[in-house]
Amino acid sequence: MTRKLLFSIACTALLVAFVLPTMVITAFAADSNTVSSTVVTDKSVPTASAPSVVVNNNDVCKSAAAVSVQTQVLGIATGVTITDENCERIKLARSLYGMGMKVAAVSTLCRDYRVFDAMWMSGTPCPFMGKIGDDAKSSWEKNLDVMPEASEIRVREEAIVLAAAQESKKVIAKPKPKVTKPVKRPRDENNKSVWLKPIGAILMLLLL
């Protein structure tokens, strides 16, 4: 077999394989008026996955939180880190104590109302502007607004100051003296008294 014969056979096979099926499909579509469609109803919406927030550093006082919300139309996912202030306060106090700053370490912990109340009740009040002991206590009593807001000691001291202020107001306040208004006499009595004096003098002369 020559090459030309082989080439002709290959072209004929290609025509039979590709052209004839296309012609058959076109003819079938032309003869039929039926339209078919497929609707997928069992496919669910992809679920929103919350991201994984990882905090690997143990020296950082943070905790991770993630949340996701999925509806039929929209899905939202987010993640945040939350700072633990109590953990930070403890770590800062430890660092200050390790550097030899004991008063500063105690002052750092005293910003927590629980530590402040415990120190006050134990007879060792928290330092105040470099003062310790009784000097610090008297300074705290003069500056109640600097105490932690949730402190029971602050509430008690403010009540004592308020009661003392009210008591001082009662002592300073004196009773007002009663003012007696002069009694007004009618005009007729004044006129009578003016005329009675000369008449009495004349009667006395006549009797003599």
Secondary structure by P-SEA (a helix, b strand, c coil): ccaaaaaaaaaaaaaaacaaaaaaaaaaaaaccbbbbbbbcccccbbbbbbbbbbccccccbbbbbbbbbcccbbbbbccccccaaaaaaaaaaaaaaacaaaaaaaaaaccaaaaaaaaaacccccccccccaaaaaaaaacccccccccaaaaaaaaaaaaaaaaaaaaabbbbccccccccccaaaaaaaaaaaaaaaaaaaaac
